[in-house]
Amino acid sequence: MGGIDGMNGMNGIRWHARRSSKRDKLPAMRHVIVTRFSVPRLDPATAPLHADRGWLDGRLAPFRTYYVPSVQRLRVPVVLLCSSQSAEYVSRRLADLKWLSIVVQDGWYGGWRGSPEQIVTRLDSDDALHEDWFRRLDDATEAAAAAGAEVLCTKDFLRLDARTGRVHAFRRREPSPLAAFLRGANPFAHDHKVLERHYRTHCLPGPYLLQVVHGGNLANRPPAWWRFHRRVPPARLAAFGVTPPVETGEPSAAEA
């Protein structure tokens, strides 16, 4: 595909061609956010979706609605991982986002790495990030690293039901999708649920992640009792850069 080799400007998006053994260095930034947007999934039934325009448009809608307003105000560079068959289309659709770079990746677990001086935050494309996340990381990193931690993970988070406008607080037994990887480590080498099996981790308390229920992106089953499922005021969304929606209707199955 034209425009992939090397690094050149295309519609304001930087493109990187890379091999999994190389490091992609973003200029002089302590923090970087990496998001897996459109790469082939492991399930053969859904693996081809990464190149489907309709599916990509469905991903771009919540990305624009929640991720973009939340992240762009934080002034941290973002790497978006896209397959070679989807990168050009995504680049055109996101050409106005000058703070975002696209890395071509055709494997689910990838291999993108930052520099050893960088802290890499993994964030899903339909989620939002608390405004104090990077300040919290800066406060905790030195002590966590001295204790041997390789990853700073989270287990508390908020969840917004986009249909009803209701917000609930949750807690997971295993790490949530939001985590920070020290020394520029690949944030997608393992699924978030098993991070504690593969890394020395330090858990940061408090909800720094906002998940959004929209359509079928989350399992339609009531949460387990141990998740401390409780409703919180929509005003909490402001810290994530998300405008509180007008509450309407009955709670969905995902928040019941």
N, C-alpha and C positions, 0 to 999 in steps of 0.2 A: 504494500500500500504506500502511495506516495506521501512524503512528508514525515515518515516514521524514523528513518535513519538519522542518527545524530540528534541535534537539538536545534529546532528552529521555531520561529513564531508562526502560529496559525490562528487567526481570529482572536489574538490576545491570550491564547492558551499555550503554555510551554509543553513540548512533547519530548519525551526521553525514550531512546532505545537502550535497552540494558540487558545484561545477563544476570542471572541470579547470584553470581559470585561477586558482582561489583556493588559499590555503594553509590547512591545518588545523593549528592550533597546540595542542600539548599543554602543560600548565602547567609552566613553569620547569624543564624537564628537558633536559639536554645530549644525552642519547641517547634514541633511540626505535627499536623494532624494527617493521618492516613485513613482513607475510606475505600472499602472494596465496593465498587459500584456495579460493574457489569462484566464479570468474568464467568467462565463456564462453571456451573455447579457440579457437585459430585454425583447427584442423582441423574442417571441417563434420561429420565423422563423430562426433566427441566433444564438439562445442560444446554440445549440449543437456544434458550430464551435470551441469552446475552446479546444476540445479534438481531432479535426481533424488534422492529421499530415500535410496535404497539406496546410491548412490554417495557421498552426503554422509556417511552412517554409516560407510562404508569409509574416508573421510578422517578422520573424527573419532576413530576407534580409535587409529591411530598418533600422532595429534596429542595425545591424552590420555596415551599411554604414554611418549612420548619428548620431545616439544616442551614440554609443560606443566611436568613436573618440572624440566626443564633451565632453562627461561626464568623461571619464577615466582620462583626464589630470587635472581635477579639484580636484582630491584627496579627494573626498567626498564619503562616503558609500552609496550604492544604494540598495533599497529593490524592488524586482520584485514580483508582486502579480500574482500568477498562481493558477489555479484550481487543485484539487487533482488528476484529470485525465490527466493533462498536465504537472505538475511540474517535474516529473521524466524525461520526454523527453526534456523539456526545459533545465533542469539541465545538461543533457549530452551534449546538443548542445552548452552550454555556459560555459563548464567546465574550460576554460582557463581564465575566468574573475574572478580573486580572490577577487576583490573589490565588488562583487555583491552577495547579499543574496536573496534566494527565500523564500517567505512566502506563505503558502498554504491558499487560500481564495476561497470559493465557492459561494460568494454573490457579486453582482455588487457593492453595496455600502460598503461592507467590514466592517471595524472596527479597522484596524491596527492603533496603536498609538505609538508615540515615548515617550521619557521621558519628564517631564515638562520643562526641560532645553533646549530641542531641538527645532529647527525650521525645519519644514518638508516642503520640496518643492515637489509639484506634477508636473510631467512632462510626456507627452505621449511618447510611445515607438518608434515613428517614427519622433520625434522632436529633435532639438538641442538647447543647452543652451549657452548664452553669457558668455564669460570668466569673466566678471565683476559682474555677478549676485550675488554671495555671498558677495562680497565686498559692493555692493549696499545695500543688506539686512542688513549687519552689521552696515552700516551708518544710516539706516532708522529705524531700529527696536525699539530702545529705545524711540525715540520721538513718533513713531506710537503707541507703547504699552501704553505709558503715556497718550495718547489721547483716549485710550480705544479700539484701533484696535485689532482684533483677527486674521485677515488675511490681508496679503499684496498681492494685486492683480495687474495684468497688463492688459492693453487694446491695447497697440501698439505691433506690431510684424512684422517680415519679413516673406515672403513666397517664397520658391524656387520651380520652376517648374522643376522637375527632367528630364522631356523629352526635354525641350528647353534650360535649363540652365539659364533662366531669373529669376531675383529676384525683388520682389515688396514689398513696405511698405504698411501696412494696419493699420487700427484702428477699434476696435469694440466698439459698444455702451455698451455691457455687458462684464464682465471679460473674458479674454482669458483662455486657458487651463493651463497657467503657473501661479501659485500662491504659496505663502509661508504661512504656518499655524503655529502660535505661540503656545508655551507650548505643543508641541508634538501632536497637535490635528489631528484627522483622516482626511486626505486630500481628501478622496473620499466619505464623508458622503452625499454630494450633488453634482449635476452637476455644472460644472464651470460657466455656464451662469446665474445661480441663486444664486451665492455666496453672492451678495449684499442683498438678501432677508433674508438670514439666519445668517449672521455674520456682525459685525461691521468691515468695511474694510477701508483700506488705499491704494490708487492707486499709483503705482510707474510709472512715465512717462518714455518713451523710450522703444525701441524694445530689449528686453532681450530674446525673444523667436524666434526661426526659425522653421516654419512649412514647410513641404515638400509635394508637390503634386506628388503623384505616383499612377497611376491607379485610382481606385474609392474611395480613402480614403477621398476626400473632395468633396463637392457638385459641380456638373458641371453647375454652373450658374454664370453669371457675378456678381461681388460684387456691393453692393449699393454705391451710390455716397458718402455717409457720411463716408465711410471707408478710405478716403484719399488714394485711390489706386494710387500708382505712382511707376515707375520703379527706382531702385537704382543699383549702380555698383556691380557686383559679388564679387569684392574685400571685400565687407562687410562681406562675409561668413567666412573669416579667423578668426574673433573674436568668431565665433561659433565652431571652430575646423573643419570646412567643407571645402574641397578642391573645388574651383569653377569649375564647369563642363564646357565643351566647348559648347557655345551657338549654337543651331541648330534648324531649322524648325520654324513653325509659333507658336504663343502663343496658349496654350490650352484654352478650355472654362473656366477653373477655374481661368485663369489669364487674359483673354481677356478684 
